[in-house]
Amino acid sequence: MEHEDRERLKRVLELSEKNNTMIKQMYSTMKWGRVLKVIYWIVIVGVAVGAFYFLQPFISSLQGTYKTLQEGVESVRGSFLDLQGDIEQVRDQIPQ
């Protein structure tokens, strides 16, 4: 083998070793990225479930208050309609 060919072969070997090292680093980085992404989503879902667990009593209380308020509004509306009907009866009884 000629000297030039040997030098080229050494250069190719060095480049392929560097390339192999870079590919291993990229694979390792990709693997850690996947692990961190899974941990990230576990934390997000865990925080959401935990927040719901701790806020659930307050949510239930607000739902009860809302239902009570809604019943009160319906009662006032019913009373208003009854009053309106009574006013119509009185108007009908007044001679014109």
C-alpha positions as CSV (number, residue, x, y, z in Angstrom):
1,M,0.0,0.0,0.0
2,E,1.2,3.4,-0.8
3,H,1.9,6.0,1.8
4,E,-1.0,8.3,0.6
5,D,-3.4,5.4,0.8
6,R,-2.4,4.6,4.4
7,E,-2.8,8.3,5.4
8,R,-6.3,8.4,3.8
9,L,-7.2,5.1,5.5
10,K,-6.0,6.6,8.9
11,R,-8.0,9.7,8.2
12,V,-11.1,7.7,7.4
13,L,-10.7,5.6,10.5
14,E,-10.4,8.8,12.7
15,L,-13.5,10.3,11.1
16,S,-15.5,7.2,11.5
17,E,-14.4,6.9,15.2
18,K,-15.5,10.6,15.8
19,N,-18.7,9.9,13.9
20,N,-19.4,6.9,16.1
21,T,-18.7,8.9,19.2
22,M,-21.1,11.7,18.1
23,I,-23.8,9.1,17.2
24,K,-23.5,7.6,20.7
25,Q,-23.8,11.0,22.3
26,M,-26.8,11.8,20.2
27,Y,-28.5,8.5,21.1
28,S,-27.8,9.1,24.8
29,T,-29.2,12.7,24.6
30,M,-32.3,11.4,22.8
31,K,-32.8,8.7,25.5
32,W,-32.5,11.2,28.3
33,G,-34.8,13.6,26.5
34,R,-37.5,10.9,26.4
35,V,-37.0,10.1,30.0
36,L,-37.3,13.7,31.0
37,K,-40.4,14.2,28.8
38,V,-42.1,11.2,30.5
39,I,-41.2,12.6,33.9
40,Y,-42.5,16.1,32.8
41,W,-45.9,14.7,31.9
42,I,-46.1,12.5,35.0
43,V,-45.5,15.7,37.1
44,I,-48.1,17.7,35.1
45,V,-50.8,15.0,35.4
46,G,-49.9,14.4,39.1
47,V,-50.2,18.1,39.9
48,A,-53.6,18.3,38.1
49,V,-54.9,15.3,40.0
50,G,-53.5,16.6,43.3
51,A,-55.0,20.0,42.7
52,F,-58.4,18.4,42.0
53,Y,-58.1,16.3,45.1
54,F,-57.4,19.3,47.3
55,L,-59.9,21.6,45.6
56,Q,-62.7,19.1,45.4
57,P,-64.3,20.1,48.7
58,F,-64.3,23.8,47.7
59,I,-65.8,22.8,44.3
60,S,-68.5,20.8,46.0
61,S,-69.3,23.7,48.3
62,L,-69.5,26.1,45.4
63,Q,-71.8,23.7,43.6
64,G,-74.1,23.6,46.6
65,T,-74.1,27.4,46.9
66,Y,-74.9,27.7,43.2
67,K,-77.8,25.3,43.4
68,T,-79.2,27.2,46.4
69,L,-78.8,30.5,44.6
70,Q,-80.5,29.1,41.5
71,E,-83.4,27.8,43.6
72,G,-83.7,31.3,45.2
73,V,-83.8,32.9,41.8
74,E,-86.5,30.5,40.6
75,S,-88.5,31.2,43.8
76,V,-88.2,35.0,43.2
77,R,-89.2,34.5,39.5
78,G,-92.2,32.4,40.6
79,S,-93.2,35.1,43.1
80,F,-92.9,37.8,40.5
81,L,-95.0,35.8,38.0
82,D,-97.7,35.3,40.8
83,L,-97.6,39.0,41.6
84,Q,-97.9,39.9,37.9
85,G,-100.9,37.6,37.6
86,D,-102.5,39.2,40.7
87,I,-101.9,42.7,39.2
88,E,-103.6,41.5,36.0
89,Q,-106.6,40.3,38.0
90,V,-106.8,43.6,39.8
91,R,-106.7,45.5,36.5
92,D,-109.5,43.3,35.1
93,Q,-111.6,44.2,38.1
94,I,-111.2,48.0,37.8
95,P,-113.9,49.5,35.7
96,Q,-112.6,51.5,32.8
